[in-house]
């Protein structure tokens, strides 16, 4: 095997000490006030529906079966269990391009690391899959050392990495034999991503964090634009309004597909909003 051209990598990867301190701080903050949250890996597994018996809690009524049969039924669940948790982090080149000091890529990796450690505190096995062309696919485990190892690998950013997010999501779906909690962190520039997310959301608890650099939504309407794609190196000529998909359009597609999502801008604080989002998702699932 030939040596990898080091010019493909960021010559200054994310500072090790500052990076892991940021991840640990994020994990502590996300853990606060979210005990037993099914959206940090703790959940209930649906077993069956049975006829309603006086005294059963109304909130457990299975309205779908009730409407079909004309008689009240309730949902029964297994005891609380730890859900396997997957983090799909987009490592493609568009994630590293940034008009701000902190890129979409850096935020995505830190959020994945913080949530992964928070999940591990709840004894939920954690796995990682990259959405770019690099090969990093680690099945869920309870090893803190494994999480720190893949976080260490993700500190290195690549500027030539193509997006394979949709392709990898499609390949992952049939390999998951039980219901999982899945977090996807991506700018969703892959046109195949949304259809793949729809399929994944049919079987699993899916949450998407679309990341956006402000420059992506403030491209001046300058008529004809000549440029080069960060992920393929392909040159293109287009008009400014055709080349870039707005975040609003992406969010509308996620909403239409009933996919839970929380958008993150690289120029705006996100931690407080992210905590509230996770807490609200947990309360809705109870």
C-alpha positions in Angstrom: 0.0 0.0 0.0 1.4 3.4 -0.9 1.9 6.1 1.6 -1.0 8.5 2.0 -0.3 12.1 0.8 -0.2 14.1 4.0 -1.4 17.2 2.1 -4.9 15.6 2.1 -5.1 16.2 5.8 -5.4 19.3 7.9 -1.8 20.2 8.9 -3.2 21.4 12.2 -5.7 18.9 13.6 -8.0 19.8 16.4 -5.8 20.5 19.5 -5.9 17.3 21.5 -6.2 18.8 25.1 -8.6 21.5 24.2 -10.7 19.2 22.0 -11.2 16.5 24.7 -11.9 19.2 27.4 -14.6 20.6 25.1 -16.1 17.1 24.6 -16.1 16.4 28.3 -17.7 19.7 29.1 -20.3 19.1 26.5 -21.0 15.6 27.8 -21.5 16.9 31.4 -23.8 19.6 30.2 -25.9 17.3 28.1 -26.1 14.8 31.0 -27.5 17.3 33.4 -31.3 17.0 33.9 -31.7 14.2 31.3 -31.5 11.1 33.6 -33.1 8.0 32.0 -33.8 9.9 28.9 -34.6 7.6 26.0 -32.9 10.1 23.8 -29.6 9.5 25.5 -29.9 5.7 25.1 -32.4 4.6 27.7 -35.7 3.4 26.3 -38.7 1.1 26.3 -39.3 -1.7 23.8 -42.9 -2.1 22.5 -44.2 -5.7 22.9 -47.9 -5.8 22.1 -51.3 -4.1 22.5 -54.0 -5.6 24.7 -57.6 -4.7 25.6 -58.0 -1.8 28.0 -58.7 -2.7 31.7 -60.2 0.0 34.1 -57.3 1.5 36.0 -54.8 1.3 33.1 -53.0 4.7 32.5 -54.8 6.6 29.7 -51.4 7.8 28.2 -50.7 4.1 27.2 -53.8 3.8 25.0 -52.9 2.5 21.5 -55.1 4.9 19.5 -54.3 3.2 16.2 -55.5 -0.3 17.3 -58.4 1.4 19.2 -59.6 3.1 16.0 -59.3 -0.1 14.0 -61.1 -2.4 16.4 -63.5 0.1 18.0 -62.4 -1.1 21.4 -59.8 0.6 23.6 -56.4 -1.1 23.7 -53.2 -0.1 25.5 -49.6 -0.6 24.6 -47.4 -2.9 26.6 -43.7 -2.4 26.9 -40.7 -4.4 28.1 -38.8 -3.1 31.1 -36.5 -0.2 30.5 -33.5 -1.2 28.4 -30.4 0.4 27.0 -30.7 1.1 23.3 -27.7 0.7 21.1 -26.7 4.2 19.9 -25.2 5.0 16.6 -23.5 8.3 15.6 -23.2 9.0 11.9 -20.8 11.9 11.4 -20.4 13.5 8.0 -16.7 13.7 7.4 -16.9 14.9 3.8 -15.0 18.0 2.5 -18.0 20.3 2.6 -18.1 19.9 6.4 -14.6 21.3 6.8 -15.1 24.4 4.6 -15.8 27.3 6.9 -16.2 31.1 7.1 -16.0 31.0 10.8 -13.2 30.0 13.3 -15.1 26.8 14.1 -16.2 24.6 11.2 -19.3 22.4 10.9 -17.0 19.4 11.1 -15.5 20.4 14.4 -18.9 21.1 16.0 -20.2 17.8 14.7 -17.4 15.8 16.1 -17.6 17.5 19.5 -21.4 17.0 19.7 -21.0 13.3 18.8 -18.3 12.9 21.4 -20.3 14.7 24.1 -23.4 12.7 23.4 -21.5 9.4 23.2 -20.0 9.9 26.6 -23.4 10.9 28.0 -24.9 7.7 26.6 -22.1 5.6 28.0 -22.9 7.0 31.5 -26.3 5.4 31.0 -24.7 2.1 30.1 -25.8 2.4 26.5 -23.5 0.9 23.9 -22.2 3.4 21.4 -21.0 3.0 17.8 -19.8 5.3 15.1 -20.1 5.4 11.3 -18.6 8.2 9.1 -20.6 9.6 6.2 -17.6 10.4 4.0 -15.2 8.1 2.0 -12.9 7.3 4.9 -13.6 3.9 6.5 -14.6 4.2 10.1 -17.3 1.8 11.2 -17.3 0.7 14.8 -20.2 -1.3 16.2 -21.8 -0.2 19.5 -19.8 -1.1 22.6 -19.6 0.0 26.2 -15.9 0.8 26.0 -14.9 4.3 26.9 -11.5 3.7 25.5 -13.1 2.8 22.1 -15.0 6.1 22.1 -11.9 8.1 22.9 -10.0 6.2 20.1 -12.5 7.1 17.4 -12.7 10.6 18.6 -8.9 10.8 18.3 -9.2 9.6 14.7 -11.8 12.2 13.9 -9.6 15.0 15.1 -7.9 14.8 11.7 -9.9 16.7 9.1 -9.7 15.9 5.4 -10.2 18.4 2.6 -10.6 15.9 -0.3 -13.1 13.5 1.2 -16.2 12.8 -0.9 -19.7 12.4 0.6 -21.1 8.9 0.9 -23.7 9.6 3.5 -26.8 8.3 1.6 -24.9 5.2 0.5 -23.7 4.4 4.0 -27.1 5.0 5.6 -28.7 2.6 3.1 -26.0 0.0 3.8 -26.4 0.4 7.6 -30.1 0.0 7.8 -30.5 -3.8 7.0 -27.5 -4.6 9.3 -29.3 -3.3 12.4 -31.1 -6.3 13.9 -32.8 -4.4 16.8 -34.2 -0.9 17.2 -31.5 1.7 17.7 -31.1 5.3 18.6 -29.4 7.1 15.7 -27.9 10.6 15.6 -26.9 12.0 12.2 -24.7 15.1 12.1 -24.3 16.4 8.6 -24.8 19.4 6.3 -26.9 17.1 4.2 -25.4 18.2 0.9 -25.6 14.6 -0.4 -28.8 14.5 -2.5 -29.3 10.8 -1.6 -29.3 11.6 2.2 -32.9 12.5 2.8 -34.4 9.4 1.0 -32.0 7.2 3.0 -33.0 9.0 6.3 -36.6 8.3 5.6 -36.0 4.6 5.3 -33.9 4.6 8.5 -36.5 6.5 10.4 -39.2 3.8 9.8 -37.4 1.3 12.1 -35.3 3.4 14.5 -35.3 6.4 16.8 -33.7 8.9 14.4 -32.6 12.4 15.1 -30.8 14.6 12.6 -28.6 17.7 13.4 -28.3 19.7 10.1 -25.2 21.9 10.4 -24.8 25.1 8.4 -22.1 27.7 7.9 -23.7 31.2 7.5 -21.8 31.7 4.2 -23.9 28.9 2.7 -27.1 31.0 3.0 -25.6 34.4 2.1 -24.1 33.7 -1.3 -24.5 36.9 -3.2 -26.8 36.8 -6.3 -24.0 37.5 -8.6 -25.3 35.8 -11.7 -22.9 33.3 -13.2 -20.5 31.6 -10.8 -17.5 29.5 -11.5 -16.2 27.2 -8.8 -14.8 23.9 -7.8 -16.5 21.3 -5.6 -14.6 20.7 -2.3 -15.5 17.0 -2.3 -14.8 16.0 -5.9 -12.5 18.6 -7.3 -14.9 19.0 -10.2 -15.2 22.4 -11.7 -18.6 23.8 -12.4 -20.4 26.9 -13.8 -23.8 27.8 -12.5 -26.0 30.5 -11.1 -25.8 31.3 -7.4 -29.4 30.4 -6.6 -29.1 27.0 -8.2 -25.9 25.7 -6.7 -26.9 25.9 -3.0 -29.9 24.4 -1.2 -31.1 26.6 1.6 -31.4 25.3 5.1 -35.0 26.1 5.1 -35.6 23.8 2.2 -33.7 21.0 4.0 -35.6 21.5 7.2 -38.9 21.4 5.3 -37.9 18.0 3.8 -37.1 16.6 7.2 -40.3 17.9 8.6 -42.3 16.4 5.7 -40.6 13.1 6.4 -41.4 13.3 10.1 -37.7 13.2 11.0 -36.8 14.9 14.3 -34.1 17.5 13.8 -32.3 20.4 15.4 -30.4 22.8 13.1 -27.1 24.1 14.2 -25.4 27.2 12.8 -21.6 27.6 13.3 -22.0 31.3 14.2 -24.6 30.8 16.9 -24.6 29.3 20.4 -26.2 25.9 20.3 -25.7 24.1 23.7 -28.7 25.5 25.6 -31.0 24.9 22.7 -29.6 21.4 22.2 -30.2 20.5 25.9 -33.8 21.7 25.7 -34.3 19.8 22.5 -33.1 16.5 24.0 -35.1 17.1 27.2 -38.3 17.8 25.2 -37.8 14.7 23.1 -37.4 12.7 26.3 -40.6 14.1 27.9 -42.6 13.3 24.7 -41.4 9.7 24.7 -42.6 9.0 28.3 
